[in-house]
C-alpha cells in the first residue's frame, strides 16, 4: 500500500487498511490507519493519479 506520515507517532509508516477515495476537488487520496497507534492517516496522491481529461466525445465529421 502507500506510505504516509503519522502525526501522532511523528514518523513515516505504511498505511494499513487503506482505501482510495476521491476528494471534492476531484483529486485522489488514500485514507487508512497507522499500524502502530491506529490514528487516521491521509495521503493526497500526485497529479498523475488524477483521471485524464476525456478526449472530445464528438469529433468533427468531414
C-alpha positions in Angstrom: 0.0 0.0 0.0 1.1 3.6 0.3 3.4 5.2 2.8 2.3 8.2 4.8 3.2 10.4 7.8 1.6 9.7 11.1 1.2 12.9 13.1 0.9 11.1 16.4 4.0 8.8 16.0 5.9 11.6 14.1 7.2 9.1 11.6 6.6 7.8 8.1 4.8 4.5 8.1 2.9 2.1 5.8 -0.8 3.0 5.7 -2.8 -0.1 6.8 -6.4 -0.7 5.7 -6.0 2.0 3.1 -8.9 2.9 0.9 -8.6 5.1 -2.2 -11.2 7.9 -2.4 -11.9 11.0 -4.4 -12.0 14.4 -2.7 -14.4 17.2 -3.6 -12.0 18.8 -6.0 -11.6 15.5 -8.0 -8.2 14.6 -6.8 -7.5 11.1 -5.4 -6.3 10.3 -1.9 -5.7 7.3 0.3 -7.2 7.1 3.8 -6.2 4.5 6.3 -4.9 3.8 9.8 -1.4 3.9 11.4 -0.3 0.3 12.1 1.2 1.3 15.5 -1.3 3.7 17.1 -4.4 3.4 15.0 -4.6 7.1 14.2 -6.2 8.0 10.8 -3.7 8.7 8.1 -4.5 10.6 4.9 -2.3 11.0 1.8 -3.1 13.1 -1.2 -1.9 11.4 -4.4 0.0 13.2 -7.1 -1.5 14.9 -10.1 -0.6 11.9 -12.3 -3.1 9.9 -10.3 -6.0 12.2 -11.3 -8.2 11.0 -14.1 -7.1 12.3 -17.5 -9.4 14.7 -19.2 -11.5 12.8 -21.7 -10.9 13.5 -25.4 -13.6 15.3 -27.4 -16.6 12.9 -27.3 -18.0 14.5 -30.5 -15.2 14.9 -33.0 -16.0 16.9 -36.1 -17.1 14.9 -39.1 -15.8 15.7 -42.5 
